[in-house]
Amino acid sequence: MSEEFHLGLDDIDSPRGGCTTHFASILVERLSEWDIEWIDYPNLIRLNPNIPYRTRGNGAVALRFRASPELAQDVIDLVVKMIPEYVERGYPNTNPGVALLTGNPPDRVQQLSEIALWRVLSLKVIKRSIEELGLWHYTLGNGRGLIGALSAIGNRLVGDHTYEYIAYRQLASSSESRGVDPDSVLEMDRVMGDRTFSNVDPDEGTILIEPHGPDPVLYGIRGDHPRDLIEAAGMIKTKQEIEQWTIFRTNQGTGQHLLHRVRIGDLRPYMSAVVHGTVTVPGRMIEGGHLIFTIQDETGSIECAVYEPTGEFRRITSMLVLGDEVDLFAGVRPASRTHGMTLNIEGMRVTALATKQRFENPICPKCGKRMKSAGHGKGFKCPKCGHRERKGEKIVIREERSLDLGVYLPPPRAQRHLTRPYSRLDRVNLRPAWPPSTEWHGHVKKS
Ligand code: ATP
């Protein structure tokens, strides 16, 4: 009799740039030759992007399948054999964690997964839950990967979700140039329109599907439907060959880390949160080209940083003036010796615009020339005809605001994996995921 299993994996990095999704992709290829029944795409779950220990995008993976208990034991044996080989034992920068849960993930695991999206979880709490639930688990190094592993298991992507087609090259050639043809990416982006996202940075015309580090990912294409991704991948030309490919179902592009509104007084280091406030000090540029402004709510005030790489977004935030009201999409940077707790801004919604006004001296009613102050409390005097207006007052000029209400984001090159891009702002993908309507993984058979 078969049962339902959920295998969570995280922090499986190798000295040659290997990463958890690549390991998961290899495992999918191996397990697909066995008598198991997949019940979902591999889930790529991005967790709190503001925690300090992540190496890159803080992604963990859950594989969900039905199998006999005996086969599940074989899966365990295979994972225990594969991980030390993959991470090349002794590599210090990786702390793999794997957990296996039988049956539907209980509420407690789902609750922990929700916390993992926007707060910091302690390994102690996760280990206690794993022990109490009696889950099989495996770790190397300090075992921190267990946090991501259990969090991935508990996030079933029940609401909005997207997909990513990831093509991998051989790990052995992961330090060579990928040779992704930029023209083919631009053409794919044009043809696909809003069916894929974050392929290209529109400001700089640069290609975003290709990572830059020495890792096995050749490229990744994101969108709302697997069929679109296969179509898109068919248009990409590369110098290096695809060794294997996997379509992951993910929370990328859904803004799932920003579901909590937090008051300034309740913010804690490394949280991801939406913070509402009124601008009390408009933006000023500091060394390095970063913009700093201050907001306040009824519980306190906090400095907000918009970093140089966010380009045009920094210019937009510099247009905020005293009294504007904003919802800030932010990560909390802890206080340091040189600055207090700070919000790192990932996006914002302008909710109310203050009236921007300036004061000018009145115009002379006799000759039309602008008058000058005649001294404190003495009204105004015309410099041309000498006319005096003893009770004259400055005139208030309302300035046009060039900023509109609405959502503003940094350019795609500076967005988080979880950032809900402009093209998905009003979109919720609730299409049933399974059974798949296309192939969702594959590898080049070795002869
Ligand atoms: P890779 O793409 O190779 O997986 P990564 O950027 O995802 O790299 P990891 O190497 O997985 O980063 O490291 C992130 C670590 O942080 C993992 O050990 C994970 O368990 C842990 N972690 C993730 N989310 C949280 C959280 N909310 N609180 C505490 N620890 C977390």
Boltz pocket constraint, residues with backbone or C-beta under 6 A from the ligand:
constraints:
  - pocket:
      binder: B
      contacts: [[A, 10], [A, 11], [A, 12], [A, 13], [A, 18], [A, 19], [A, 20], [A, 21], [A, 47], [A, 48], [A, 51], [A, 53], [A, 54], [A, 55], [A, 56], [A, 57], [A, 58], [A, 59], [A, 60], [A, 93], [A, 95], [A, 115], [A, 116], [A, 117], [A, 118], [A, 119], [A, 120], [A, 121], [A, 122], [A, 143], [A, 144], [A, 145], [A, 146], [A, 147], [A, 148], [A, 149]]
      max_distance: 6.0
